[in-house]
Amino acid sequence: MFENQLDKEETTVERYVRKEKARRQRRKKRRLRFQSGTVAQDSQDEEAEEEPVEDLGFDDPFFARR
């Protein structure tokens, strides 16, 4: 059986619990690697690596008239 293929239909709550458990495990592994020194201390979380988006206000091309 494939990992992403389920034996039965799962409810929304069951899917949420499964995904949260997997997320907690990933965070725990990342934290343990960080504490053991495997990961450089100055590195950011994968989620926080996004560059800040500059706020263009109404000069944004989205608001340009066609």
C-alpha positions in Angstrom: 0.0 0.0 0.0 1.3 3.4 -0.9 2.0 5.9 1.9 -0.4 8.6 0.7 -3.1 6.1 -0.2 -5.5 5.4 2.7 -7.3 2.1 3.5 -10.6 3.9 4.2 -12.2 7.2 3.7 -11.0 9.6 6.4 -13.1 12.4 7.8 -11.9 16.0 7.8 -11.1 15.8 11.5 -9.0 12.7 11.1 -7.1 14.2 8.2 -6.5 17.4 10.2 -5.2 15.3 13.2 -2.9 13.3 10.9 -1.4 16.4 9.2 -0.9 18.1 12.5 0.9 15.1 13.9 3.2 15.0 10.9 3.9 18.7 11.2 4.7 18.4 14.9 7.1 15.5 14.1 8.9 17.6 11.4 9.2 20.5 13.8 10.6 18.2 16.5 13.2 16.8 14.2 14.2 20.2 13.0 14.5 21.4 16.7 16.6 18.4 17.6 18.9 18.9 14.6 19.3 22.6 15.7 20.0 21.7 19.3 22.6 19.1 18.3 24.4 21.6 16.1 23.7 19.9 12.8 21.9 23.0 11.5 23.6 26.3 11.5 22.3 28.4 14.3 21.7 31.5 12.2 19.5 29.7 9.7 15.8 30.5 9.7 12.9 28.1 9.5 11.8 27.0 6.1 8.6 28.9 6.5 10.2 32.1 7.5 12.7 32.2 4.6 10.3 34.2 2.4 11.5 37.6 1.5 9.4 40.5 2.7 7.0 41.8 0.1 7.2 45.5 -0.6 3.9 47.3 -0.1 3.3 49.4 -3.2 0.0 50.7 -2.1 -2.2 52.0 -4.9 0.9 52.1 -7.2 0.6 48.3 -7.5 0.0 47.1 -11.1 -3.1 45.3 -9.8 -4.9 48.7 -9.5 -3.8 50.0 -12.9 -6.6 50.9 -15.2 -6.9 49.0 -18.5 
